[in-house]
Amino acid sequence: MDRSELFIVTHTRKDGAPVNSECAVAIEKIQALKQSQSSASSSQTVASKYDIYSQVLVEDKPGRVRGLGTGPTPASLWGRSTDILKDENKKLGDRVKDLEEWIAKLEGTESKFQEENDSVDGGVAPKESTSVTKQDVHSLISKRVKLLDMYGNIVAMGIVMSTNPTKIVMGKPIGQDFCEVAVLLANKPESPLFIKDDNRKTMKDAIGSHILWFLQYVQLDSKRQVGDQD
């Protein structure tokens, strides 16, 4: 017995009449489809993806197979649909692409830091970067700011201490693309730092200390500044 036959049995009174007019219409459609199918082509399983039941009573919702209670799911009965797999593959591909861009950016940053270190050691001022944010970086000093991750999420709150490109922070010169920030609190404690050292890998490790943060991911906290009353 498949689920269309089960539907007929459970929606028919003892006298053989459907329990209501809607069920009567559904039962009539089920019986008509069954008659149009040969016995060889009829499904021998309780439920299949495009069986008579789904044709008459609408396709199954994600995560549920109608007419069989709360146990069986579409994935457990006939596997995951191609559309779902394609969508998940696309999301994974997008995630991999984001990670590749993130890694490339960090590698570029490390290379640039090395160049700036060489310039400082040789007594030459670091070269001016073409990627410096358009905002007046000096106006950020002593201001309360929001620290954003590469996706624009607020991961911490802090105060900009310096934008001096030759000042050494976390063992590296600040350069033109970063600023020195005193971390006050972490909105996302597990968020990774742009620049790490032996003792600081995530934002929770940096609370109460000074770190380097990309200027383009620093946002002025216009609602609250140092010295404001709580």
N, C-alpha and C positions, 0 to 999 in steps of 0.2 A: 504493500500500500504506500503510495507516494503522498505528498502533502496536499495535493489537490483533492484526492479521494478522502483524505482525513478531514479536509475542510467540509466536504459534502456531508460526511457522517456526523460531524460535530455541529452542523448548522441546519440539521433536518430534525423535525419533530418525530415522535413515535408514529404518527399517522402518515409520515412520508412527505409532509409539506414543509417547505423552507420556513425558518423562524421569522423571516421578514421579507419585504419586497426586494431590498438590496441584495440579500443573500440569494434570493430566487433568481435574480438577474445573473449573479456571479456563477451560480451552479449551472444555469442554462449554458453560459459561455464555456465553462469547463467541460461539460458533457459534449458540446458541439465540437470543441477542439480535440477531445479524446476520440470521437468518432471519425474525425478527419485524418487521424494518425493511424498508421498500420501498427499492429501489435509488435512488429519487429523494431519499429522506430521509437516506440514508447519507452520512456525512461524506466529502468529497473531499480533506480535508487530513490530514496525517500525525497531528496531534493537535488536539483541541479541548477546551474546559474540561469539558464533561459528556459526553464520548464514551464508547463501550462499554468501553474500557480502564479509564477512571477508575471506571465503575460496578461493574466486576468486581473490579478490583485496588486499590480504595480511592483516594480523591481525592489529587491531588498535594500534596506538602508545600510550604510557602512557599519560594520561590526555586528550585524544582526541578520539572522535568517528567519523570516516570518513563518509562523505556523509550526515551529519546532521548539518553542520555549526559549529560555534564556541561555542555554548551554552552547549549542553549535554556533559557529561564526562562519562567514563566507570564506575566510582564510583556512579554517580547519576542514571545511567540506570540499572546496574546489580550488584552493590556493589563492594567492594574492593576484589581483587583477593587473594586467599590463599597464594600465593607466596609472595606478598607484605606484608601481615600481618605477615607471618613467619619471613620475613626479619626485619620488624620493632620490632617484639617481641625479636629477637636475639639481636638487637642493644640495646633495653631497658635492656635486661638481662645483657649484657656486661657492660652497664653503672652502673647498680645496683652493679655488682661485683666490679667495680672500686671504687664505693663509700664505699662499705663494707670494702675493703682493706684500703682505706684512713682513715676510722673511726678507724679501728683496729690499724693502725699505730699511729694515734694521741693518742688513749687510752694508747698504749704502751709507748709513749713519756711522757705523763702525769705521768704514773706510775714510769718511770725512773727518772723524775724530782723530784718526791716525795722522792725516795730513796736517790738521791744526796743531796736533802735538809736536810734529816735526817743525812747524813754523815757529811755535812758541820756544822750543828748545834752541832754535837757530837765531832767536832774537828778532824774528820777523812777525809782524802782526798778522793774525789770521785773515785770509782772503774774505772779502765781502760775499755773502751768499745771495744767490738770485732767488732763493725760496723763502726769504724772510717775510713774515706776515706783514700785511699792509698797515696794521694798527701801530700806533706810536708805542713801541715796547717800553720806553722809559716811563711812560705814564702808568704802567702796571706796578711799578715798584712800590712796595708797602701796601698794595691793594689786596683785598680778599678776592679770591678767584675760584672758579669751578674748574676742575681738571677732567677733561673728557678723554674717552678712549677713541680708537680709530673709527668707531661706529657712531660717535656723537653722544654716547651715554655718559652721564655724570658719574665718575668713579670716586671722586674725593673732593674735599674743600681744603684750600690752603691760602698762604700769603706769599706773593712774589717777593723774594729777597734781593735778587740781583739779575741783571741782564748783561753784565759786563762780560764780553766774549772771552777775555783772557783769564777770568777767575776760575780756579780749579774747584770742581764739585764732583764728588764720587770718583775722584781720581782722574777727572778729565776736564779740559777747559769747556766753559759753557758754549762758546761758539756763537754763531749768528742765528741758529735755528732753535735753540733751547733757552730756558730760563731756570734760575734756581728758585725752588718753591719749598716753603716750610709746610709740611702736611699737618693739618689740624684734625681732620677726621676722614674716615673712609666710608663712602657710600656703598662701595662694592669691595669688601676686604680681599677677595680672592683675585681681583683684577690684576694682571701682570703689569710690572713697571716697564716703561720704554727702555730705560737703562738700568741694569741690575748690577749688584756687587755681591760679595760673599755673604753678607748678612741680610740683604734686602732683595727679595724676588717679587713679592706681591705688595699690594697697597697696605695691607695690614702690618707688614714689616716696616713700612716707612712712616707710620704715625709718630709725630713728634720729632722727626728728623728732616734734613734738607736733601732734596733729590733734584734731578734734572727732568724737565718735562718739555715736550715739543710746544713751541709758542703757538702753533696753529691749532693746538688742542687745549689752549687756555682761554677761559671765558670769564670776563669781569662779572663779579657777583654784584649787580646793580642794586639789589635789595638790601645788602648789608655790607658795611665796610669796617675796617679796623677803627676802634674808638666809638662805634655806634653803641647806643644803649640797647640792652636786650628788652 
